[in-house]
Amino acid sequence: MKRKRNAEQKGEPAPAKPAAPNGPNSPRKPNALFNGMISPVIPYGIKGVIWYQGEANARRGYQYRKLFPAMIADWRKKWAQGDFPFLFVQLANFNPKDTAKGAWPELREAQLMTLGRSPKTGMAVAIDIGNPEDVHPWNKEDVGKRLALCALKIAYGKDIEYSGPIYKNMFVQDDKIKIELDHTGGGLVTKNNEPLKGFIICGEEQNFVPALAKIVGNSVLVWSESVKKPVAARYGWENSPEVNLYNKEGLPASPFRTDSFTGDTEGNNTP
């Protein structure tokens, strides 16, 4: 009412009427989501979970580092069947025009970090098969195939490579950065033998610039002529990056960064 009176006194249009608060049955209320969709099936046996979510949390990537592992632990506790397999899809490429540059990369990072924080988890990377203009990518077949590989390994113990390359470590070598990766499978390759794409590099000033990169065994060497003393490198660190690093099994590398600089979503706890 106060805002309305102030507008009237200034001869301005009245502000829009506030939306009604969400009721107890709103699908956006955590209690409604859990009580309506999860709680009723907890009495049943479960072999594992496939989870495809994260878009709504994209501006709260740092918070998701805690929320996601906590949810996995809570479900396992409630089902009381031990650490059943929990497989999830990393956010696909989307919305290159979004001004919140760190939102989607930092949410993907939180998903990647969950692999090390929650046992018996697997992640299907979808950074190469999304639709930049549609938050719901059409290509579900390849997503399903990548999840199936995770299931064969984690749920059924098959001796297969089930993941694309995952960042492991980095070393500065003169004016270059050497990046070591896990899950290199039969070796690192690029799609159609193209030059590597999607890498950026920076010095102490934290000003990232596009970088050159090449595969060296099971590692990647990254550099730029304009960065003589590099300190950090990133791969696929955009909402909708152009990337092409795979293992020979055809599974794409997860986006990653070697640094721990302050993130764009750090401290964001509300949508």
C-alpha positions as protocol buffer text, in pm:
chain_id: "A"
residue {
  index: 1
  type: MET
  ca { x: 0 y: 0 z: 0 }
}
residue {
  index: 2
  type: LYS
  ca { x: 285 y: 238 z: 81 }
}
residue {
  index: 3
  type: ARG
  ca { x: 439 y: 192 z: -264 }
}
residue {
  index: 4
  type: LYS
  ca { x: 99 y: 254 z: -422 }
}
residue {
  index: 5
  type: ARG
  ca { x: 45 y: 577 z: -225 }
}
residue {
  index: 6
  type: ASN
  ca { x: 394 y: 701 z: -312 }
}
residue {
  index: 7
  type: ALA
  ca { x: 328 y: 636 z: -680 }
}
residue {
  index: 8
  type: GLU
  ca { x: -5 y: 817 z: -667 }
}
residue {
  index: 9
  type: GLN
  ca { x: 155 y: 1119 z: -499 }
}
residue {
  index: 10
  type: LYS
  ca { x: 416 y: 1137 z: -775 }
}
residue {
  index: 11
  type: GLY
  ca { x: 159 y: 1087 z: -1050 }
}
residue {
  index: 12
  type: GLU
  ca { x: 320 y: 760 z: -1151 }
}
residue {
  index: 13
  type: PRO
  ca { x: 147 y: 432 z: -1242 }
}
residue {
  index: 14
  type: ALA
  ca { x: 68 y: 210 z: -948 }
}
residue {
  index: 15
  type: PRO
  ca { x: 312 y: -81 z: -903 }
}
residue {
  index: 16
  type: ALA
  ca { x: 195 y: -425 z: -1000 }
}
residue {
  index: 17
  type: LYS
  ca { x: 4 y: -620 z: -740 }
}
residue {
  index: 18
  type: PRO
  ca { x: 233 y: -870 z: -563 }
}
residue {
  index: 19
  type: ALA
  ca { x: 185 y: -1230 z: -660 }
}
residue {
  index: 20
  type: ALA
  ca { x: 5 y: -1450 z: -411 }
}
residue {
  index: 21
  type: PRO
  ca { x: 239 y: -1653 z: -190 }
}
residue {
  index: 22
  type: ASN
  ca { x: 295 y: -2015 z: -282 }
}
residue {
  index: 23
  type: GLY
  ca { x: 55 y: -2242 z: -98 }
}
residue {
  index: 24
  type: PRO
  ca { x: 151 y: -2570 z: 74 }
}
residue {
  index: 25
  type: ASN
  ca { x: 76 y: -2768 z: -243 }
}
residue {
  index: 26
  type: SER
  ca { x: 288 y: -2555 z: -477 }
}
residue {
  index: 27
  type: PRO
  ca { x: 540 y: -2766 z: -672 }
}
residue {
  index: 28
  type: ARG
  ca { x: 801 y: -2503 z: -587 }
}
residue {
  index: 29
  type: LYS
  ca { x: 779 y: -2575 z: -215 }
}
residue {
  index: 30
  type: PRO
  ca { x: 1038 y: -2830 z: -94 }
}
residue {
  index: 31
  type: ASN
  ca { x: 783 y: -2998 z: 131 }
}
residue {
  index: 32
  type: ALA
  ca { x: 539 y: -3043 z: -157 }
}
residue {
  index: 33
  type: LEU
  ca { x: 807 y: -3186 z: -387 }
}
residue {
  index: 34
  type: PHE
  ca { x: 933 y: -3436 z: -130 }
}
residue {
  index: 35
  type: ASN
  ca { x: 602 y: -3532 z: 27 }
}
residue {
  index: 36
  type: GLY
  ca { x: 423 y: -3555 z: -306 }
}
residue {
  index: 37
  type: MET
  ca { x: 684 y: -3726 z: -523 }
}
residue {
  index: 38
  type: ILE
  ca { x: 948 y: -3899 z: -307 }
}
residue {
  index: 39
  type: SER
  ca { x: 798 y: -3998 z: 25 }
}
residue {
  index: 40
  type: PRO
  ca { x: 521 y: -4219 z: -124 }
}
residue {
  index: 41
  type: VAL
  ca { x: 775 y: -4446 z: -300 }
}
residue {
  index: 42
  type: ILE
  ca { x: 1026 y: -4480 z: -15 }
}
residue {
  index: 43
  type: PRO
  ca { x: 864 y: -4802 z: 117 }
}
residue {
  index: 44
  type: TYR
  ca { x: 950 y: -4973 z: -213 }
}
residue {
  index: 45
  type: GLY
  ca { x: 1284 y: -5136 z: -294 }
}
residue {
  index: 46
  type: ILE
  ca { x: 1525 y: -4940 z: -508 }
}
residue {
  index: 47
  type: LYS
  ca { x: 1821 y: -5035 z: -727 }
}
residue {
  index: 48
  type: GLY
  ca { x: 1943 y: -4683 z: -797 }
}
residue {
  index: 49
  type: VAL
  ca { x: 1853 y: -4330 z: -903 }
}
residue {
  index: 50
  type: ILE
  ca { x: 1885 y: -4133 z: -1226 }
}
residue {
  index: 51
  type: TRP
  ca { x: 1880 y: -3759 z: -1159 }
}
residue {
  index: 52
  type: TYR
  ca { x: 1847 y: -3491 z: -1427 }
}
residue {
  index: 53
  type: GLN
  ca { x: 1816 y: -3149 z: -1263 }
}
residue {
  index: 54
  type: GLY
  ca { x: 2009 y: -2836 z: -1178 }
}
residue {
  index: 55
  type: GLU
  ca { x: 1884 y: -2569 z: -1415 }
}
residue {
  index: 56
  type: ALA
  ca { x: 1674 y: -2397 z: -1146 }
}
residue {
  index: 57
  type: ASN
  ca { x: 1978 y: -2384 z: -916 }
}
residue {
  index: 58
  type: ALA
  ca { x: 2220 y: -2245 z: -1174 }
}
residue {
  index: 59
  type: ARG
  ca { x: 2262 y: -1909 z: -999 }
}
residue {
  index: 60
  type: ARG
  ca { x: 2342 y: -2087 z: -672 }
}
residue {
  index: 61
  type: GLY
  ca { x: 2630 y: -2309 z: -779 }
}
residue {
  index: 62
  type: TYR
  ca { x: 2822 y: -2283 z: -453 }
}
residue {
  index: 63
  type: GLN
  ca { x: 2513 y: -2366 z: -249 }
}
residue {
  index: 64
  type: TYR
  ca { x: 2456 y: -2670 z: -472 }
}
residue {
  index: 65
  type: ARG
  ca { x: 2792 y: -2807 z: -359 }
}
residue {
  index: 66
  type: LYS
  ca { x: 2624 y: -2875 z: -25 }
}
residue {
  index: 67
  type: LEU
  ca { x: 2260 y: -2926 z: -128 }
}
residue {
  index: 68
  type: PHE
  ca { x: 2320 y: -3200 z: -382 }
}
residue {
  index: 69
  type: PRO
  ca { x: 2539 y: -3435 z: -172 }
}
residue {
  index: 70
  type: ALA
  ca { x: 2309 y: -3370 z: 126 }
}
residue {
  index: 71
  type: MET
  ca { x: 2005 y: -3476 z: -75 }
}
residue {
  index: 72
  type: ILE
  ca { x: 2178 y: -3793 z: -194 }
}
residue {
  index: 73
  type: ALA
  ca { x: 2276 y: -3881 z: 163 }
}
residue {
  index: 74
  type: ASP
  ca { x: 1923 y: -3810 z: 289 }
}
residue {
  index: 75
  type: TRP
  ca { x: 1758 y: -4034 z: 28 }
}
residue {
  index: 76
  type: ARG
  ca { x: 1997 y: -4317 z: 107 }
}
residue {
  index: 77
  type: LYS
  ca { x: 1926 y: -4277 z: 476 }
}
residue {
  index: 78
  type: LYS
  ca { x: 1550 y: -4283 z: 426 }
}
residue {
  index: 79
  type: TRP
  ca { x: 1553 y: -4588 z: 199 }
}
residue {
  index: 80
  type: ALA
  ca { x: 1788 y: -4765 z: 442 }
}
residue {
  index: 81
  type: GLN
  ca { x: 1939 y: -4979 z: 166 }
}
residue {
  index: 82
  type: GLY
  ca { x: 2293 y: -4850 z: 190 }
}
residue {
  index: 83
  type: ASP
  ca { x: 2471 y: -4646 z: -75 }
}
residue {
  index: 84
  type: PHE
  ca { x: 2263 y: -4741 z: -378 }
}
residue {
  index: 85
  type: PRO
  ca { x: 2394 y: -4604 z: -712 }
}
residue {
  index: 86
  type: PHE
  ca { x: 2305 y: -4243 z: -780 }
}
residue {
  index: 87
  type: LEU
  ca { x: 2361 y: -4138 z: -1142 }
}
residue {
  index: 88
  type: PHE
  ca { x: 2309 y: -3785 z: -1269 }
}
residue {
  index: 89
  type: VAL
  ca { x: 2340 y: -3568 z: -1579 }
}
residue {
  index: 90
  type: GLN
  ca { x: 2565 y: -3264 z: -1579 }
}
residue {
  index: 91
  type: LEU
  ca { x: 2400 y: -2951 z: -1718 }
}
residue {
  index: 92
  type: ALA
  ca { x: 2415 y: -2936 z: -2097 }
}
residue {
  index: 93
  type: ASN
  ca { x: 2523 y: -2633 z: -2296 }
}
residue {
  index: 94
  type: PHE
  ca { x: 2257 y: -2360 z: -2294 }
}
residue {
  index: 95
  type: ASN
  ca { x: 2189 y: -1985 z: -2315 }
}
residue {
  index: 96
  type: PRO
  ca { x: 2510 y: -1831 z: -2448 }
}
residue {
  index: 97
  type: LYS
  ca { x: 2360 y: -1480 z: -2413 }
}
residue {
  index: 98
  type: ASP
  ca { x: 2306 y: -1500 z: -2036 }
}
residue {
  index: 99
  type: THR
  ca { x: 2496 y: -1218 z: -1862 }
}
residue {
  index: 100
  type: ALA
  ca { x: 2550 y: -1430 z: -1548 }
}
residue {
  index: 101
  type: LYS
  ca { x: 2862 y: -1585 z: -1699 }
}
residue {
  index: 102
  type: GLY
  ca { x: 2956 y: -1805 z: -1404 }
}
residue {
  index: 103
  type: ALA
  ca { x: 2613 y: -1946 z: -1327 }
}
residue {
  index: 104
  type: TRP
  ca { x: 2603 y: -2260 z: -1538 }
}
residue {
  index: 105
  type: PRO
  ca { x: 2977 y: -2337 z: -1521 }
}
residue {
  index: 106
  type: GLU
  ca { x: 2971 y: -2318 z: -1141 }
}
residue {
  index: 107
  type: LEU
  ca { x: 2665 y: -2543 z: -1120 }
}
residue {
  index: 108
  type: ARG
  ca { x: 2841 y: -2797 z: -1343 }
}
residue {
  index: 109
  type: GLU
  ca { x: 3142 y: -2768 z: -1115 }
}
residue {
  index: 110
  type: ALA
  ca { x: 2923 y: -2844 z: -812 }
}
residue {
  index: 111
  type: GLN
  ca { x: 2792 y: -3154 z: -991 }
}
residue {
  index: 112
  type: LEU
  ca { x: 3147 y: -3261 z: -1076 }
}
residue {
  index: 113
  type: MET
  ca { x: 3255 y: -3215 z: -714 }
}
residue {
  index: 114
  type: THR
  ca { x: 2972 y: -3442 z: -599 }
}
residue {
  index: 115
  type: LEU
  ca { x: 3151 y: -3739 z: -758 }
}
residue {
  index: 116
  type: GLY
  ca { x: 3424 y: -3707 z: -496 }
}
residue {
  index: 117
  type: ARG
  ca { x: 3191 y: -3632 z: -207 }
}
residue {
  index: 118
  type: SER
  ca { x: 2928 y: -3904 z: -248 }
}
residue {
  index: 119
  type: PRO
  ca { x: 3018 y: -4272 z: -301 }
}
residue {
  index: 120
  type: LYS
  ca { x: 2877 y: -4478 z: -588 }
}
residue {
  index: 121
  type: THR
  ca { x: 2783 y: -4178 z: -799 }
}
residue {
  index: 122
  type: GLY
  ca { x: 2824 y: -4141 z: -1174 }
}
residue {
  index: 123
  type: MET
  ca { x: 2790 y: -3838 z: -1402 }
}
residue {
  index: 124
  type: ALA
  ca { x: 2689 y: -3826 z: -1766 }
}
residue {
  index: 125
  type: VAL
  ca { x: 2844 y: -3521 z: -1933 }
}
residue {
  index: 126
  type: ALA
  ca { x: 2614 y: -3348 z: -2184 }
}
residue {
  index: 127
  type: ILE
  ca { x: 2815 y: -3035 z: -2266 }
}
residue {
  index: 128
  type: ASP
  ca { x: 2834 y: -3138 z: -2633 }
}
residue {
  index: 129
  type: ILE
  ca { x: 2474 y: -3247 z: -2701 }
}
residue {
  index: 130
  type: GLY
  ca { x: 2256 y: -2972 z: -2558 }
}
residue {
  index: 131
  type: ASN
  ca { x: 2055 y: -2709 z: -2741 }
}
residue {
  index: 132
  type: PRO
  ca { x: 2185 y: -2354 z: -2678 }
}
residue {
  index: 133
  type: GLU
  ca { x: 1833 y: -2218 z: -2734 }
}
residue {
  index: 134
  type: ASP
  ca { x: 1633 y: -2475 z: -2534 }
}
residue {
  index: 135
  type: VAL
  ca { x: 1678 y: -2549 z: -2165 }
}
residue {
  index: 136
  type: HIS
  ca { x: 1535 y: -2898 z: -2232 }
}
residue {
  index: 137
  type: PRO
  ca { x: 1775 y: -3055 z: -2487 }
}
residue {
  index: 138
  type: TRP
  ca { x: 1614 y: -3276 z: -2747 }
}
residue {
  index: 139
  type: ASN
  ca { x: 1893 y: -3535 z: -2759 }
}
residue {
  index: 140
  type: LYS
  ca { x: 1794 y: -3772 z: -2481 }
}
residue {
  index: 141
  type: GLU
  ca { x: 1922 y: -4084 z: -2659 }
}
residue {
  index: 142
  type: ASP
  ca { x: 2291 y: -4005 z: -2610 }
}
residue {
  index: 143
  type: VAL
  ca { x: 2223 y: -3891 z: -2254 }
}
residue {
  index: 144
  type: GLY
  ca { x: 2060 y: -4229 z: -2191 }
}
residue {
  index: 145
  type: LYS
  ca { x: 2354 y: -4417 z: -2342 }
}
residue {
  index: 146
  type: ARG
  ca { x: 2601 y: -4234 z: -2120 }
}
residue {
  index: 147
  type: LEU
  ca { x: 2390 y: -4298 z: -1811 }
}
residue {
  index: 148
  type: ALA
  ca { x: 2368 y: -4665 z: -1911 }
}
residue {
  index: 149
  type: LEU
  ca { x: 2749 y: -4689 z: -1911 }
}
residue {
  index: 150
  type: CYS
  ca { x: 2752 y: -4546 z: -1558 }
}
residue {
  index: 151
  type: ALA
  ca { x: 2490 y: -4800 z: -1452 }
}
residue {
  index: 152
  type: LEU
  ca { x: 2679 y: -5093 z: -1606 }
}
residue {
  index: 153
  type: LYS
  ca { x: 2991 y: -4996 z: -1412 }
}
residue {
  index: 154
  type: ILE
  ca { x: 2856 y: -4869 z: -1081 }
}
residue {
  index: 155
  type: ALA
  ca { x: 2543 y: -5079 z: -1037 }
}
residue {
  index: 156
  type: TYR
  ca { x: 2651 y: -5399 z: -1214 }
}
residue {
  index: 157
  type: GLY
  ca { x: 3029 y: -5397 z: -1188 }
}
residue {
  index: 158
  type: LYS
  ca { x: 3113 y: -5426 z: -1559 }
}
residue {
  index: 159
  type: ASP
  ca { x: 3478 y: -5363 z: -1645 }
}
residue {
  index: 160
  type: ILE
  ca { x: 3425 y: -5070 z: -1884 }
}
residue {
  index: 161
  type: GLU
  ca { x: 3516 y: -4706 z: -1923 }
}
residue {
  index: 162
  type: TYR
  ca { x: 3203 y: -4522 z: -1821 }
}
residue {
  index: 163
  type: SER
  ca { x: 3313 y: -4160 z: -1796 }
}
residue {
  index: 164
  type: GLY
  ca { x: 3471 y: -3896 z: -2013 }
}
residue {
  index: 165
  type: PRO
  ca { x: 3798 y: -3729 z: -1905 }
}
residue {
  index: 166
  type: ILE
  ca { x: 3787 y: -3566 z: -1560 }
}
residue {
  index: 167
  type: TYR
  ca { x: 4030 y: -3302 z: -1435 }
}
residue {
  index: 168
  type: LYS
  ca { x: 4289 y: -3445 z: -1193 }
}
residue {
  index: 169
  type: ASN
  ca { x: 4583 y: -3207 z: -1151 }
}
residue {
  index: 170
  type: MET
  ca { x: 4785 y: -2925 z: -1310 }
}
residue {
  index: 171
  type: PHE
  ca { x: 5150 y: -2823 z: -1324 }
}
residue {
  index: 172
  type: VAL
  ca { x: 5304 y: -2501 z: -1452 }
}
residue {
  index: 173
  type: GLN
  ca { x: 5585 y: -2574 z: -1696 }
}
residue {
  index: 174
  type: ASP
  ca { x: 5759 y: -2246 z: -1787 }
}
residue {
  index: 175
  type: ASP
  ca { x: 5499 y: -2054 z: -1992 }
}
residue {
  index: 176
  type: LYS
  ca { x: 5255 y: -2345 z: -2021 }
}
residue {
  index: 177
  type: ILE
  ca { x: 5018 y: -2540 z: -1799 }
}
residue {
  index: 178
  type: LYS
  ca { x: 5010 y: -2918 z: -1808 }
}
residue {
  index: 179
  type: ILE
  ca { x: 4672 y: -3065 z: -1718 }
}
residue {
  index: 180
  type: GLU
  ca { x: 4643 y: -3425 z: -1605 }
}
residue {
  index: 181
  type: LEU
  ca { x: 4313 y: -3609 z: -1647 }
}
residue {
  index: 182
  type: ASP
  ca { x: 4144 y: -3922 z: -1516 }
}
residue {
  index: 183
  type: HIS
  ca { x: 3918 y: -4146 z: -1726 }
}
residue {
  index: 184
  type: THR
  ca { x: 4129 y: -4104 z: -2037 }
}
residue {
  index: 185
  type: GLY
  ca { x: 4024 y: -4455 z: -2144 }
}
residue {
  index: 186
  type: GLY
  ca { x: 4206 y: -4565 z: -2456 }
}
residue {
  index: 187
  type: GLY
  ca { x: 4355 y: -4219 z: -2496 }
}
residue {
  index: 188
  type: LEU
  ca { x: 4259 y: -3856 z: -2549 }
}
residue {
  index: 189
  type: VAL
  ca { x: 4124 y: -3741 z: -2884 }
}
residue {
  index: 190
  type: THR
  ca { x: 3937 y: -3450 z: -3037 }
}
residue {
  index: 191
  type: LYS
  ca { x: 3622 y: -3478 z: -3243 }
}
residue {
  index: 192
  type: ASN
  ca { x: 3714 y: -3524 z: -3610 }
}
residue {
  index: 193
  type: ASN
  ca { x: 4083 y: -3469 z: -3518 }
}
residue {
  index: 194
  type: GLU
  ca { x: 4025 y: -3094 z: -3491 }
}
residue {
  index: 195
  type: PRO
  ca { x: 4256 y: -2864 z: -3289 }
}
residue {
  index: 196
  type: LEU
  ca { x: 4152 y: -2846 z: -2926 }
}
residue {
  index: 197
  type: LYS
  ca { x: 3886 y: -2588 z: -2843 }
}
residue {
  index: 198
  type: GLY
  ca { x: 3739 y: -2443 z: -2526 }
}
residue {
  index: 199
  type: PHE
  ca { x: 4053 y: -2365 z: -2321 }
}
residue {
  index: 200
  type: ILE
  ca { x: 4133 y: -2029 z: -2159 }
}
residue {
  index: 201
  type: ILE
  ca { x: 4433 y: -1930 z: -1947 }
}
residue {
  index: 202
  type: CYS
  ca { x: 4539 y: -1649 z: -1716 }
}
residue {
  index: 203
  type: GLY
  ca { x: 4829 y: -1507 z: -1516 }
}
residue {
  index: 204
  type: GLU
  ca { x: 4828 y: -1364 z: -1165 }
}
residue {
  index: 205
  type: GLU
  ca { x: 4597 y: -1080 z: -1269 }
}
residue {
  index: 206
  type: GLN
  ca { x: 4321 y: -1341 z: -1333 }
}
residue {
  index: 207
  type: ASN
  ca { x: 4245 y: -1201 z: -1678 }
}
residue {
  index: 208
  type: PHE
  ca { x: 4151 y: -1507 z: -1881 }
}
residue {
  index: 209
  type: VAL
  ca { x: 4224 y: -1514 z: -2253 }
}
residue {
  index: 210
  type: PRO
  ca { x: 4168 y: -1782 z: -2522 }
}
residue {
  index: 211
  type: ALA
  ca { x: 4440 y: -2045 z: -2516 }
}
residue {
  index: 212
  type: LEU
  ca { x: 4605 y: -2288 z: -2750 }
}
residue {
  index: 213
  type: ALA
  ca { x: 4613 y: -2650 z: -2639 }
}
residue {
  index: 214
  type: LYS
  ca { x: 4741 y: -2986 z: -2754 }
}
residue {
  index: 215
  type: ILE
  ca { x: 4714 y: -3343 z: -2636 }
}
residue {
  index: 216
  type: VAL
  ca { x: 5035 y: -3493 z: -2493 }
}
residue {
  index: 217
  type: GLY
  ca { x: 4976 y: -3856 z: -2401 }
}
residue {
  index: 218
  type: ASN
  ca { x: 4703 y: -3859 z: -2137 }
}
residue {
  index: 219
  type: SER
  ca { x: 4752 y: -3491 z: -2057 }
}
residue {
  index: 220
  type: VAL
  ca { x: 4678 y: -3157 z: -2222 }
}
residue {
  index: 221
  type: LEU
  ca { x: 4928 y: -2874 z: -2259 }
}
residue {
  index: 222
  type: VAL
  ca { x: 4773 y: -2523 z: -2254 }
}
residue {
  index: 223
  type: TRP
  ca { x: 4934 y: -2187 z: -2334 }
}
residue {
  index: 224
  type: SER
  ca { x: 4897 y: -1840 z: -2481 }
}
residue {
  index: 225
  type: GLU
  ca { x: 5159 y: -1610 z: -2629 }
}
residue {
  index: 226
  type: SER
  ca { x: 5009 y: -1325 z: -2425 }
}
residue {
  index: 227
  type: VAL
  ca { x: 5045 y: -1505 z: -2088 }
}
residue {
  index: 228
  type: LYS
  ca { x: 5411 y: -1557 z: -2001 }
}
residue {
  index: 229
  type: LYS
  ca { x: 5356 y: -1666 z: -1640 }
}
residue {
  index: 230
  type: PRO
  ca { x: 5033 y: -1867 z: -1630 }
}
residue {
  index: 231
  type: VAL
  ca { x: 4867 y: -1962 z: -1304 }
}
residue {
  index: 232
  type: ALA
  ca { x: 4535 y: -2116 z: -1407 }
}
residue {
  index: 233
  type: ALA
  ca { x: 4345 y: -2267 z: -1698 }
}
residue {
  index: 234
  type: ARG
  ca { x: 3982 y: -2350 z: -1761 }
}
residue {
  index: 235
  type: TYR
  ca { x: 3798 y: -2572 z: -2008 }
}
residue {
  index: 236
  type: GLY
  ca { x: 3441 y: -2525 z: -2129 }
}
residue {
  index: 237
  type: TRP
  ca { x: 3389 y: -2248 z: -1875 }
}
residue {
  index: 238
  type: GLU
  ca { x: 3089 y: -2085 z: -2040 }
}
residue {
  index: 239
  type: ASN
  ca { x: 2714 y: -2137 z: -2041 }
}
residue {
  index: 240
  type: SER
  ca { x: 2729 y: -2283 z: -2390 }
}
residue {
  index: 241
  type: PRO
  ca { x: 3094 y: -2346 z: -2480 }
}
residue {
  index: 242
  type: GLU
  ca { x: 3244 y: -2488 z: -2796 }
}
residue {
  index: 243
  type: VAL
  ca { x: 3440 y: -2793 z: -2680 }
}
residue {
  index: 244
  type: ASN
  ca { x: 3581 y: -3106 z: -2844 }
}
residue {
  index: 245
  type: LEU
  ca { x: 3793 y: -3309 z: -2599 }
}
residue {
  index: 246
  type: TYR
  ca { x: 3698 y: -3677 z: -2567 }
}
residue {
  index: 247
  type: ASN
  ca { x: 3848 y: -4013 z: -2481 }
}
residue {
  index: 248
  type: LYS
  ca { x: 3866 y: -4279 z: -2752 }
}
residue {
  index: 249
  type: GLU
  ca { x: 3548 y: -4434 z: -2611 }
}
residue {
  index: 250
  type: GLY
  ca { x: 3365 y: -4127 z: -2743 }
}
residue {
  index: 251
  type: LEU
  ca { x: 3284 y: -3976 z: -2403 }
}
residue {
  index: 252
  type: PRO
  ca { x: 3330 y: -3598 z: -2364 }
}
residue {
  index: 253
  type: ALA
  ca { x: 3549 y: -3431 z: -2102 }
}
residue {
  index: 254
  type: SER
  ca { x: 3370 y: -3248 z: -1823 }
}
residue {
  index: 255
  type: PRO
  ca { x: 3419 y: -2872 z: -1807 }
}
residue {
  index: 256
  type: PHE
  ca { x: 3660 y: -2777 z: -1530 }
}
residue {
  index: 257
  type: ARG
  ca { x: 3890 y: -2512 z: -1388 }
}
residue {
  index: 258
  type: THR
  ca { x: 4228 y: -2549 z: -1221 }
}
residue {
  index: 259
  type: ASP
  ca { x: 4178 y: -2245 z: -995 }
}
residue {
  index: 260
  type: SER
  ca { x: 3968 y: -2163 z: -691 }
}
residue {
  index: 261
  type: PHE
  ca { x: 3915 y: -1793 z: -763 }
}
residue {
  index: 262
  type: THR
  ca { x: 3603 y: -1631 z: -616 }
}
residue {
  index: 263
  type: GLY
  ca { x: 3300 y: -1746 z: -815 }
}
residue {
  index: 264
  type: ASP
  ca { x: 3014 y: -1543 z: -953 }
}
residue {
  index: 265
  type: THR
  ca { x: 2755 y: -1737 z: -751 }
}
residue {
  index: 266
  type: GLU
  ca { x: 2946 y: -1753 z: -423 }
}
residue {
  index: 267
  type: GLY
  ca { x: 2715 y: -1642 z: -143 }
}
residue {
  index: 268
  type: ASN
  ca { x: 2395 y: -1671 z: -350 }
}
residue {
  index: 269
  type: ASN
  ca { x: 2139 y: -1865 z: -147 }
}
residue {
  index: 270
  type: THR
  ca { x: 1814 y: -1752 z: -307 }
}
residue {
  index: 271
  type: PRO
  ca { x: 1690 y: -1787 z: -669 }
}
